[in-house]
Structures are given as structure tokens and as C-alpha cells.
């Protein structure tokens, strides 16, 4: 027969286990239930409304850094919708998260928050510049980017957009200069690093191109297309 001490020990273990499970449920962030609802109805408006009522972006950043994988997914998704450029470091680091879904959401969040620096007027001007590049009006894009940069030289995404316009006009040195500026101001701008590699290749600088491509992959390890460039370029350099 079991002694009273053994019975009590078994009972205590059961109680502690049940209490731990109860506390886990009790302290699960509300964000998790909001995220689960979003996965069911895929309504971003309701998701944003529910999150913004209960969370500020500083709290969401802490959840990205300290939550389990599902909580991190929810927090990164929320920052992609609600965060401004101040969360760039958090979502930039999340591109290297061990969870692939977190990494995918973080990449999308980065692309969103990069456009959210500056005041409302500066953001509207950036949106117009993006549209000019999309419609291949590169000269006007350069002119308006230059005017905006005169007022907001810290706006990394404007440097990137002007670099893109220079590149399309085959002005490769100017494009590299602008993308370098974008990376100085936003060290998570993997798009600028990848583009800079392409420009360096066209200038006949394979070593500099390889460095730029590797930088892009360090920032965003899921860039399979860039990894292919690195493999091909490394083989070419080694074969010379």
C-alpha cells in the first residue's frame, strides 16, 4: 500500500499541474483569441479594430520578442497593420525568426512600415512617388523624390524609390548611391541590398554584387531567388 506521504506527493503533483494549466490559460494574451478569430473570418478590418482597442505598438513589440510562435505571428501581423516606422527594428529582426510564418509576416510588415515614416504630407508624397515609378514616369519620380529628400533626408524609403528610378534610367552609380543611403538609414532594407547587387553586376563589379546579395540574405534568409544569384556568382568568381 502507498504511504500517506506518497499519496500526498501524488496529489500535490496533480494539483500543481492543474494549476499551471489553468494559469497558462488565464494569462494567454487576448491577442491570441483575436488572431484565431481573424484566421476563421479573414476580416482585417475587424482584426485591426479589435487589436487597436486593446494594444499599443510597444506591447505588440514585446509580444513579438517574447511570445510563443502563434502569439508572435499575431503580433507581427498586427504591427504590419498598425505599426509606424518605430517598429522597424522589431519586425526587421523578426524576419530571422525560427518560425517560417513569422518570417513571412515580418517581411510583409517591413514593407508596410517603411512607408510610414514622416508626417502625413510626406507619406502622401511618397505614395505619389511610388505610383510614378509604377507607371514608369521616372524623371518626375526623381524630381519629386529630390524635393522630398531636401525636406526629409532621413526618409529611407524615398532614397530607395529614387534609386529605383535612377536604375530604370540606366544611371547605375546614382542608383547605388541612393540605395546605400537607404540602407544607412534603414539597415533592414533587404530590397535595397538586393537591388544594389544587381546594379553592381551591371557595372562589372561581381565582388561588390556578391557582398550586396549576401547582405540581403542576412537580413531576410528566405530570399531564395537571391540565394540562387549568390550560388551562381560564387561559382563564376571561383572559376575565374
N, C-alpha and C positions, 0 to 999 in steps of 0.2 A: 504493500500500500504506500501511496505517496504521503510524505510527511506534510504537516501544516505549512512548513516553510516552503516546500516545493510547490504546494498548491497556491500559496500567496504569490510566489515568484511568477508562476504561470499567469495568474490573474493580473498581476501588475503589468506584465509584458503586453497582455491583450488590451488593457486599459490605455497604456501609453501609445500603442499602435493606433487604436481607435481615435485617441485624442489628436495624434499627429495628422491623421487623415482628415479629421474634422477641421483642424486649424489650416491645413492646406486648402481645403475648400473655402474656408472663411476668408482667407487672405488672398485668394485669387483675384487679380485686378479686374475691375469691371470691364476694362478694355477687352478682355478675352471674350466675354459674352457679346459685346458689341461686334467684335470681329466675327464670331461664329454666326451672328445674325446676318452680317454682310455676306458671308460665304453662302448663306442659304438664299438670300434675295438679291444679291449683287447690285444693291442700290447705293451708289456712292454718296448721294445727297443725304440719305438717312444716316449713313456711316459718319460723314463729316459732321452733321448736326449733333449726333449723339456724342461723338468724341469731344467736340468743341465745348459742349456743355459741362464736361467733367474734367477735362485735362488742359493744362497749358503745355507749351512745347518743351519746357525744361523737364517736366515729369515724363513726357514721352521719351525724351532722350535718355533719361535714367533707365527706363524700361528696355530700351534698345541695348543698353550696356549690361543690364543685369537680369533680364527675364529669361524664361526658358524659350525654346525655339519658336513656339507658336506666339508667345507674347511678343517676342522680337519682331516677328512678321507683322503683327498687328500694329506695333509702334512705328515701324518703318513705313508701313502703308499710310498711317495717319500723318506722319511727318511729310510724306510726299504730297499729301493734300493740303496740309495746314502750315507746314514749317516755312520760315523765311531763311535767308542766307546764313543766319547764325547757326543753323543746324548742319551746315555743310560738313563740318568735321565729323559729326556723329554718323551721318548717312554715308559719308565717304569711307570711313573705317568699316562700316557695315558691308561694303562691297567685298570684304575679305572674310566675312562670317563663315563659320563652318557649315551652316545650313544653306543649301542652294537657293531655296525660296527667298530667304532673307537677302541673299546677294542679288537676286533678280529684282526684287522690290527696291533694294537700295540703289541700284543703277538707275531705275526709273525715277526714284525720289531725287537723286542728284540732279538729273536733267531738269527736273522741275524747280528745285530751289536755286539753281544757278541763275534763273531768270528773275529771282525775287529780291535782288539787291536794290538799293536805291529807293527813291521816293516813287510815288505813283506816276508822276510825269515821266521820270526816267525809265520806268518799266514799260510804259506805253511806247516810248520812243524805241526801246529795244525791240518790242513786238513788231513795230513797223520795219525795223532793220531786218529782222528775221524774215518778214514777208518779202522784202525787196530781194534778199538772197534767194528765197524760194522761187521767185519769179524771174530770176537771172538779171535783175537790174543792179548790177554790181557797182557801177560807177556811183550811182546815187546812194547805194548802201555805204560805200566808202566815205562819201561826203558827210552823210548824216552820222555815221559812226565817229568820224573825226570830231564833229561838233560836240557830240555827246561826251566823248573822251576828254575834251577840253574842260568840261564841267565836272566829269566824274571819272578821273583817271584810274580809280580803284575798281571800276566795274569790269570784272574779269570777262564776263560773257560778251561784252561789247568788243573787247580785244579779239576774242575768238571769232566773232562774226565778221569783223573787218579782215582778219586773217583769211577767212574763208573766201571773201570777195577777192582779195589780192590773189589767192591761189587760182581761182577760176579765170582770172585775167592773166595768168602765167607770170605774175610778179612774185616769184618764189622767195626771194630774200625778204621782201616785205612781209609775206605771209609767215615765214619762220619767225621773224622778229615779233610779230603780233601774237603768235601762239606761245612764244616764250614768255611774253608779258602775261598772257592769260594764266600760264602755269605758275608764274611767280606769285600772282595774286590768288590763285585757286589751285593749290598743289594736288587736288583730286581730279583735275580736268583731264581725264584719260583720253577724251576725244581730241583735245588739242595735241596731246603727246603722239597719238596715232597719226594725225594729220601732218604733224611736223616730220615724222618719219617718212611719209610719202613725198613731202617736198624735198627732203634731203636726198632721197633716192633720185629724184628727177635732176637734182643738181650734181649728181655723180659723187655723192658722199655716203657710201654704204656703211661706213663705221658709225657715223653720226645717226644715220637712219636706224641702224640696229639698236643703238642706245635709246633712241626715242621709242621704238616699238617695245623694248624691254621695260621701259618706264611705264608705258601704257598698261602692260600686263601686270606689273607690280601693283598698280592702282586697282585694276579690275581683272582678276585672274580668269574670268570667264570669257575673255575675248578670243574665241577660237580662231577667228579669221586673222587676227594679229599674230597669234601663235604660229599659224602657217607661214606668215611673212617672215617671222624670226627664223623658223626652220630652213626655209629656202635661202634666205640671205646669209645665214650662218654657213650653210653648205657652200654657197658661192665664194664667200670670203676665205673659207678654209681650203677651197680648191685652187685658189689663185697662187 
